[in-house]
């Protein structure tokens, strides 16, 4: 798994931090076998910002996207990144509802 952190400007409606998680096929195979993965946020250097993190956005991408995501990071092109990430978004019934338990006891 690769983590690419982006610090968003104060005027951004998201963030201030967006972590793009790139899951490799091996990660997905291990998860199917019940082997979870951990994200150690204290190992991501960009999280040491002087602003309080009101929201932490996690975006999950496929390994085929690595080159494109690294290019956005190298150019520090946050606007382009956000537009590219939203390129195929579809809203389905229930997507905008608050989270709820999977099972009711």
NORRA-V980312 format. One line per field, one symbol per residue. psi: psi as a letter, one per 20 degrees, with the letter a starting at -180 (. if undefined). A space follows every 10 residues. Layout:
psi->???
This chain:
psi->pppoqppqqh iqirbipppo poprhhgggh hhjjnrqqon hiiohiimrj qqohqopppp rqhiiggggh ggghilmggh gggghjhjpp prpihjqqqq qhqp.
